[in-house]
Amino acid sequence: MDDVHPGPGGHPAAEADPQVAAIRDILRTARTVAVVGLSPNPDRPSHEVARYLQSQGYRVIPVRPGVPRILGETAYARLEDIPMAIDVVDVFRRSEEVPAVADAAVRVGARALWLQEGVVHEGAAAAARAAGLAVVMDRCMLKEHVRWSAPGGAGAAP
């Protein structure tokens, strides 16, 4: 992102990154993450991120039509099919597909919309924020978790 400047240790300075507060809050409070576009292929980034999140204690709910289970969890075709509360909708889809996912995230009462690296849709992000969701865009949830949970590091939580 053009407005992010490296701070100490090469990390973006918190004051230069308006997403920092949302990232830190989401990572600290979320427990259930619906991963839209989660691939059953272990070589895909979505699979790696979801597996990591599971290893860190998050409940990962796969959203992938036509696949019965991924990472030991029942997969659902749509967010609306998930029978439990969702804290975060983590999106591994093309940017042009984000408005429909953001609308569904609002409908199911998710607390946050997280768009992975390379996924950007300003209009959908604004609509989700207006509906009360925290939004993180163009960031990797795995990388941010590692960054903010590093003991004593620049990203350590207070």
PERAMO-V831797 format. One record per run of one state. SS is the DSSP state (a for helix, b for strand, c for the rest). FROM is the first residue (numbers start at 1). TO is the last residue. If there is no record, write none. Layout:
ss=SS from=FROM to=TO
ss=SS from=FROM to=TO
This chain:
ss=c from=1 to=5
ss=b from=6 to=6
ss=c from=7 to=7
ss=a from=8 to=10
ss=c from=11 to=11
ss=b from=12 to=12
ss=c from=13 to=13
ss=a from=14 to=16
ss=c from=17 to=19
ss=a from=20 to=29
ss=c from=30 to=31
ss=b from=32 to=36
ss=c from=37 to=44
ss=a from=45 to=55
ss=c from=56 to=58
ss=b from=59 to=63
ss=c from=64 to=68
ss=b from=69 to=70
ss=c from=71 to=72
ss=b from=73 to=74
ss=c from=75 to=75
ss=b from=76 to=76
ss=c from=77 to=78
ss=a from=79 to=81
ss=c from=82 to=87
ss=b from=88 to=91
ss=c from=92 to=94
ss=a from=95 to=107
ss=c from=108 to=111
ss=b from=112 to=115
ss=c from=116 to=121
ss=a from=122 to=130
ss=c from=131 to=133
ss=b from=134 to=136
ss=c from=137 to=140
ss=a from=141 to=149
ss=c from=150 to=158
